[in-house]
Amino acid sequence: MPRPPRPVIERLKTGVPGFDELVAGGIPRGFMVAVVGEPGTGKTVFSIHFAWQGILEGDRVIYVTTEESRDSIIKQAAMFGMDFALAVDEGRMIIIDALMRGRGDEWSLEELAVEAMVQKVIEAKKRLGYGRARLVIDSMSAFWLDKPAMARKYSYTAKRLLYRWDFTTLAVSQYAISTSQAFGWGIEHVADGIVRFKRVIRDGRLRRFVLIEKMRQTPHDLRLHEVEIRDGEGMRILGPTGERAEDYALPERVKRRIARTAREYWGEEDWE
């Protein structure tokens, strides 16, 4: 009996050289993909590439920044030759600033709440107009840092409300340095894909890696790949590496020292 034909899946390119080949040509349209990892691993740079590729392809692009200001994101993109400022001026992109609240800015959030963020994103989509849209939320973790048990509910709410607006979404989630785990589990269960960034210091040099842990409807690469971020160019995938999880994990003594310092400063038990 002949096999039924495979469905044709529209895929969005990320703009990161070497990455799309790892996910059968790109991220399926309409997916919510969790981009996870510790600080300094390249999550924001990856997200900036994804947004800029959308601008180049004529997509409607919305970038929600919760841990940096709008100006900071624009400056970072400019360092890689990506003119977010021009895209915003020309009405091809809207950057929603959830950090600098209370400024009375049309595209700033007045409260750090998932429902408020979703409504602002929908408002921005209406302003940009009909058509394929890309959304970056950098990061979702800011919405549940003080209530990590709500992570899954908040992630589900965002995905459910945004689905019918034709968004392909990158939802960034921060992981703790000391444990390499999320500040509240949830988005990984809800997401259609998981792109995990990692880092390690070897011989005094910082090395970054990426692993596609999940991507529905997609035959994806299962190997760890090294990542490079070049000034003036941005991110690129160098190729698979022989490193193992044990090779890039922080030594236990370093984890304990970081956790102890964090507890003393913030008084948070979640750093254990």
URMOTA-V80741 format. One line per field, one symbol per residue. phi: phi as a letter, one per 20 degrees, with the letter a starting at -180 (. if undefined). A space follows every 50 residues. Layout:
phi: ???
This chain:
phi: .ffffffedfcefenegnefffcloqeggnfddedcqfgneofffgffgf ffffffenfecccedddcfgfffffffffdmdefgffffemebcdeedee fnemfgddeebecgffffffffgfffffofpfcdcddccfgffcgebgfe gfffffgffffegfemeddddfcedfffdlcfeoerfffefebcdddcbb dclmcfcdccceeaaflbfdfdeededcddfncoebeepfcefdgffdff ggffgfffffffffedmdffff
